Every structure is written in C-alpha cells, then in structure tokens.
Amino acid sequence: MKELRIESPAKVNLFLEVLGKRGDGYHNVETILETVDLFDSLTLKEIEKEIEIKSDLPELPLGKENLAYQAASLLKERLKIKRGVQITLDKKIPLASGLGGGSSNGASVLLGLNRLWNLGLSYQELAGLAREIGVDAPFFLRKGRVLGKGRGDKLKPLPQSPTLYFVLISPDFEVSTEWAYKNLTSSEPCFFASLRNKNLKDLTKEAQSIKIILFALKSGNVKKIGNSLYNRLEEVVIPRHPQIGKIKKRLLELGACGALMSGSGPSVFGLAEDYQKAEEIYKKIKKDFRKVFFLKSFKHLA
C-alpha cells in the first residue's frame, strides 16, 4: 500500500478586522495570515475503501467532525474515487486555539491525496474544494504570508521578508469562533461603532490600519509591525477571558514589541524584534504556562 507523510503548519493572524456580516452567514474580514513553524504531522496510507482517522489524542474527533476526514470524503465523492485512506494525525498544534490546526489538516489531506493518488489537480481546483471545508483551508494550500479578504479566502500573497519571531502561549481553555463573531458589539468596524467618540483624524487613522501594517511589513521594521498588530475579536473575547489580556501584558513587559490574540483565540503571541529577543522572552515565560512555543515565520514547503 502506498504511504505519504506531510507536515501541516499552524498560523497566526497579524491583523484581523471584521467588516460586517454577509448574506451567507459568514463575515467579511480583512486579515493578514502567517504560517509559523509549529506542525502537525499527517501520515496518509492507502487502504481499500473507507476513510479512517487515527490519533493518540483522546479529545480529537475522529469522524465526520474532523476536517481531515471531511477533506478526504469530499475528494472521494467529487472524483468518484473508490480507494480509501487511513490518516494518522500526530497533533502538536493545540486544539481550538486560534491557530488553524483543523483547517491546516484538511488542506494538507487535499494536497497529500492529490500526490498519493496522482490526481493532477491544480491549485485552483484544490482551492475550490478547500473553500467547502472552511474559510482558512485555502490559505493552508498556499502558506507563507498572505492578505485575506472576503470571508478570508480571497488571498493575495505578500512579501515573505522579514522573517518574524514569536513567543506564543496557548491557554488551557477554548473559545468558540462562532460565539466570538456572534457577540461582536456591532457588525460594522470598530471605528464606525465608536464614531461619536472620535474626531475625523483618528477615524482616518483607524480606517487605514490595514494599510499601516502592510506598509510596516513592506518596510521590514519589526517595531512598526508590532505597533500595527490588531485583532477586532479581542474586544469580545478578552472581557470574557481576562487571562488573554494578562498574557499580552506579560509578553510586552518582557520586551515583545507587540502582542496579539490569534484568530478567535485563546492563543496569544508576542512579536520579538529578533531571534535573540524571542529566545530571551521564551526562557523567562516558559515556566509560567504549560503550552509555550518559540516560533518563526514559515514559508511555503514547495
């Protein structure tokens, strides 16, 4: 039986603004996604007919709720494939952490089965399937540093330099993405929701904040990037989970040039000015939390 092993990376959001609810139930967003060198490992082994998911993680769903299962099932159904696959997941990315592990696994299964079964599907064909799995799945086909619009699945590659270094903490609780979006105080961006308390100059600055971080990334100035980090969902999640705010404060106290919750949380990363500073922060904070990671930007595998 043929077998293939593939690495499935995590992501962080350097920027996330919510621009209003769509007719399909999703929200329009502007986001900057970045893959980091924290990986799940997937082993795909061809079997006769069925789809089997194996993992030593007891809390991981192994059936139709699992996005790796959904990816394999979708591919088999659309292409009328009779062969089956056994997918073994070695999970290192924390579950429900805002790091995109499930979507990454789903995208990795699409990529892996395209190779294992010699399907010859193009990126565009794989992306069409990935969109049916989840909004982040198309990004994990591309990887790297990307600007996402629409539901987050209209993607534009960004320059891969500079390499960024992070210290990331994943607390021992989960945050529902659906809950976070549902409980935003307004379906409009925060700079419109707070119109009465802002002058025109401040509004213009906030409305252009995506441009500010894009310019900072282009300049390569890590301190400017740190000052431009933003996640709209923090205004909902942090009041309910104050520990996230405390982790951000601690990372900044230790010298991070910026700190942010990734996605809908609860993971929080501190952006360090360079490798040495990230290592220094990591050594000081790793004893305080169970899941602490020293990470850097991860570019495309292929």
C-alpha positions as CSV (number, residue, x, y, z in Angstrom):
1,M,0.0,0.0,0.0
2,K,1.2,3.5,-0.9
3,E,2.0,5.9,2.0
4,L,2.9,9.6,2.3
5,R,3.9,11.8,5.2
6,I,3.1,15.6,5.1
7,E,3.6,18.5,7.5
8,S,0.7,20.6,8.5
9,P,1.6,24.1,9.8
10,A,-0.1,26.4,12.2
11,K,-0.9,30.1,11.5
12,V,-1.2,33.4,13.4
13,N,-3.2,36.4,12.4
14,L,-1.1,39.6,12.4
15,F,-4.2,41.6,11.7
16,L,-8.0,40.9,11.8
17,E,-10.8,43.3,11.2
18,V,-14.4,42.3,10.8
19,L,-16.3,44.4,8.2
20,G,-19.8,43.2,8.6
21,K,-22.0,40.1,8.2
22,R,-22.6,38.5,4.8
23,G,-25.7,37.1,3.3
24,D,-24.3,33.6,3.6
25,G,-23.9,33.8,7.4
26,Y,-20.1,34.5,7.3
27,H,-18.5,37.9,7.9
28,N,-16.4,39.9,5.6
29,V,-12.9,40.4,7.0
30,E,-9.5,41.9,6.3
31,T,-6.8,39.7,7.7
32,I,-3.1,39.1,7.4
33,L,-2.3,35.4,7.9
34,E,1.2,34.0,8.6
35,T,2.3,30.3,8.8
36,V,4.7,29.5,11.6
37,D,6.9,26.5,12.2
38,L,4.6,24.6,14.6
39,F,3.4,21.5,12.8
40,D,1.1,18.6,13.0
41,S,2.4,15.5,11.1
42,L,0.0,13.6,8.9
43,T,0.6,10.1,7.5
44,L,-1.6,9.1,4.6
45,K,-1.8,5.4,3.8
46,E,-3.9,4.0,1.0
47,I,-6.4,1.3,2.1
48,E,-9.2,-0.4,0.2
49,K,-12.3,1.7,0.6
50,E,-13.0,3.5,3.8
51,I,-11.7,6.7,5.4
52,E,-10.0,6.0,8.8
53,I,-8.7,8.7,11.2
54,K,-6.2,7.7,13.9
55,S,-4.7,9.8,16.6
56,D,-3.4,9.3,20.2
57,L,-5.2,12.5,21.2
58,P,-8.4,11.3,23.1
59,E,-10.3,14.6,22.7
60,L,-9.8,14.8,18.9
61,P,-12.9,13.9,16.9
62,L,-12.1,11.0,14.5
63,G,-15.3,11.0,12.4
64,K,-17.1,13.5,10.2
65,E,-16.5,16.4,12.5
66,N,-12.8,16.1,11.7
67,L,-11.7,18.4,8.8
68,A,-9.1,15.9,7.6
69,Y,-12.0,13.3,7.3
70,Q,-14.1,15.9,5.5
71,A,-11.3,16.7,3.0
72,A,-10.8,13.0,2.1
73,S,-14.6,12.4,1.9
74,L,-15.1,15.4,-0.4
75,L,-12.3,14.4,-2.7
76,K,-13.5,10.8,-2.9
77,E,-17.1,12.0,-3.6
78,R,-16.3,14.6,-6.2
79,L,-13.8,12.5,-8.2
80,K,-15.7,9.2,-7.7
81,I,-12.6,7.6,-6.1
82,K,-13.1,4.0,-4.9
83,R,-9.9,3.8,-2.9
84,G,-9.7,4.6,0.8
85,V,-7.2,6.2,3.1
86,Q,-6.0,5.8,6.6
87,I,-5.0,9.2,8.1
88,T,-2.8,9.2,11.2
89,L,-2.6,12.6,12.9
90,D,0.3,13.4,15.2
91,K,-1.0,16.6,16.8
92,K,1.3,19.3,18.0
93,I,-1.0,22.3,17.3
94,P,-3.3,22.8,20.3
95,L,-7.0,22.2,19.5
96,A,-9.4,25.1,19.2
97,S,-6.6,27.6,19.8
98,G,-7.0,30.2,17.0
99,L,-4.0,28.6,15.2
100,G,-5.9,26.9,12.4
101,G,-4.9,23.4,13.1
102,G,-8.0,21.7,11.8
103,S,-8.1,23.8,8.6
104,S,-4.4,23.1,8.1
105,N,-5.0,19.3,8.5
106,G,-7.9,19.5,5.9
107,A,-5.8,21.4,3.4
108,S,-2.9,19.0,3.9
109,V,-5.1,16.0,3.2
110,L,-6.1,17.6,-0.1
111,L,-2.5,18.2,-1.0
112,G,-1.4,14.8,0.2
113,L,-4.1,12.8,-1.6
114,N,-3.5,14.7,-4.8
115,R,0.0,13.4,-4.7
116,L,-0.7,9.9,-3.2
117,W,-3.4,9.2,-5.8
118,N,-1.7,11.0,-8.7
119,L,-4.9,13.1,-9.3
120,G,-3.1,16.0,-11.0
121,L,-5.5,18.7,-9.6
122,S,-4.4,22.3,-10.0
123,Y,-4.1,24.8,-7.2
124,Q,-7.4,26.4,-8.3
125,E,-9.2,23.0,-8.3
126,L,-7.9,22.2,-4.8
127,A,-8.8,25.7,-3.6
128,G,-12.4,25.2,-4.7
129,L,-12.6,22.1,-2.6
130,A,-10.8,23.7,0.3
131,R,-13.4,26.5,0.5
132,E,-16.1,23.9,1.2
133,I,-14.1,22.7,4.2
134,G,-13.5,26.1,5.9
135,V,-12.5,29.7,5.3
136,D,-8.9,29.2,6.4
137,A,-8.3,26.0,4.4
138,P,-7.4,27.7,1.0
139,F,-4.7,29.7,2.8
140,F,-3.1,26.5,4.0
141,L,-2.7,25.3,0.4
142,R,-0.6,28.5,-0.2
143,K,1.0,29.1,3.1
144,G,3.5,31.9,3.8
145,R,2.3,35.5,4.5
146,V,-1.0,36.4,2.8
147,L,-3.6,39.2,2.8
148,G,-7.1,37.7,3.1
149,K,-10.3,39.4,2.2
150,G,-14.0,38.4,1.7
151,R,-14.6,35.5,4.1
152,G,-10.8,35.4,4.5
153,D,-10.4,33.1,1.5
154,K,-9.7,35.8,-1.2
155,L,-5.9,35.6,-0.9
156,K,-3.1,37.8,-2.1
157,P,0.5,36.7,-1.4
158,L,2.7,39.2,0.5
159,P,6.5,39.5,0.6
160,Q,7.9,36.8,2.8
161,S,10.6,39.1,4.4
162,P,11.2,39.9,7.1
163,T,11.3,36.7,9.0
164,L,9.3,37.2,12.2
165,Y,10.0,35.6,15.6
166,F,7.2,34.9,18.1
167,V,6.7,33.6,21.6
168,L,3.2,32.0,21.7
169,I,1.2,30.9,24.7
170,S,-1.9,28.7,24.3
171,P,-4.0,28.8,27.5
172,D,-5.9,25.7,28.7
173,F,-9.3,26.7,27.6
174,E,-11.2,27.0,24.3
175,V,-13.0,29.9,22.6
176,S,-15.8,29.2,20.1
177,T,-15.2,31.1,16.8
178,E,-19.0,31.2,16.2
179,W,-19.6,32.7,19.6
180,A,-16.8,35.4,19.1
181,Y,-18.2,36.6,15.8
182,K,-21.8,36.4,17.0
183,N,-21.1,38.6,20.1
184,L,-19.3,41.5,18.4
185,T,-21.0,44.7,19.6
186,S,-21.5,45.9,16.0
187,S,-21.4,44.3,12.6
188,E,-19.5,47.4,11.4
189,P,-15.8,48.0,12.0
190,C,-14.9,49.4,15.4
191,F,-14.1,52.8,14.0
192,F,-17.7,53.3,12.9
193,A,-19.2,51.8,16.0
194,S,-17.3,54.4,18.1
195,L,-18.0,57.3,15.7
196,R,-19.3,59.7,18.4
197,N,-16.1,59.5,20.4
198,K,-13.6,60.0,17.6
199,N,-12.5,63.0,15.6
200,L,-12.0,62.8,11.8
201,K,-8.2,62.5,12.1
202,D,-8.5,59.5,14.5
203,L,-11.1,57.8,12.3
204,T,-9.0,58.1,9.2
205,K,-6.0,56.5,11.0
206,E,-8.1,53.6,12.3
207,A,-9.8,53.1,8.9
208,Q,-6.4,52.8,7.2
209,S,-4.9,50.5,9.8
210,I,-4.6,47.6,7.4
211,K,-2.6,49.9,5.2
212,I,-0.4,50.8,8.2
213,I,0.6,47.2,8.9
214,L,1.1,46.5,5.2
215,F,3.4,49.4,5.0
216,A,5.3,48.2,8.1
217,L,5.7,44.7,6.6
218,K,7.0,46.2,3.4
219,S,9.5,48.4,5.3
220,G,10.8,45.4,7.3
221,N,10.7,47.4,10.5
222,V,9.7,44.9,13.1
223,K,8.9,47.5,15.8
224,K,6.4,49.2,13.4
225,I,4.9,45.8,12.7
226,G,4.5,45.2,16.4
227,N,2.8,48.6,16.8
228,S,0.4,47.7,14.0
229,L,-0.9,44.4,15.2
230,Y,-4.7,44.4,15.6
231,N,-7.5,41.9,16.2
232,R,-11.1,43.1,16.4
233,L,-12.2,39.9,18.2
234,E,-10.2,40.8,21.2
235,E,-12.9,43.3,22.2
236,V,-15.3,40.4,22.7
237,V,-13.0,37.6,23.9
238,I,-10.8,39.4,26.4
239,P,-13.7,40.7,28.7
240,R,-14.9,37.1,28.9
241,H,-11.4,35.6,29.3
242,P,-9.2,38.2,31.1
243,Q,-6.3,35.8,31.2
244,I,-5.7,36.6,27.5
245,G,-5.2,40.3,28.3
246,K,-2.9,39.4,31.2
247,I,-0.7,37.2,28.9
248,K,-0.5,40.1,26.4
249,K,0.6,42.4,29.2
250,R,3.2,40.0,30.4
251,L,4.7,39.5,26.9
252,L,5.0,43.3,26.5
253,E,6.6,43.6,29.9
254,L,9.2,41.1,28.9
255,G,10.1,43.1,25.8
256,A,7.9,42.0,23.0
257,C,7.4,44.8,20.5
258,G,3.7,43.8,20.1
259,A,1.3,41.1,21.4
260,L,-2.0,39.9,20.0
261,M,-4.6,37.2,20.3
262,S,-4.6,35.0,17.1
263,G,-7.9,34.5,15.4
264,S,-10.7,33.9,17.8
265,G,-8.2,32.8,20.5
266,P,-7.3,31.9,23.0
267,S,-3.7,31.7,21.8
268,V,-1.6,34.9,22.2
269,F,1.7,35.6,20.6
270,G,4.4,38.2,21.4
271,L,6.3,39.5,18.4
272,A,10.0,39.9,19.2
273,E,12.4,42.3,17.4
274,D,14.8,39.4,16.6
275,Y,15.7,35.8,17.3
276,Q,17.8,36.7,20.4
277,K,15.0,38.7,22.0
278,A,12.4,36.0,21.3
279,E,14.7,33.4,22.9
280,E,15.1,35.7,25.9
281,I,11.3,36.1,26.3
282,Y,10.8,32.4,25.8
283,K,13.2,31.5,28.6
284,K,11.6,33.9,31.0
285,I,8.0,32.9,30.4
286,K,8.1,29.2,29.6
287,K,7.9,28.2,33.3
288,D,4.6,30.2,33.7
289,F,2.5,28.3,31.2
290,R,2.0,24.7,30.1
291,K,2.0,25.4,26.3
292,V,4.6,27.9,25.3
293,F,6.2,27.9,21.8
294,F,9.2,29.7,20.3
295,L,8.2,30.2,16.6
296,K,9.3,31.9,13.5
297,S,7.7,32.7,10.1
298,F,7.3,29.6,7.9
299,K,7.4,29.9,4.1
300,H,5.9,27.6,1.5
301,L,7.1,24.0,1.5
302,A,7.0,23.6,-2.2
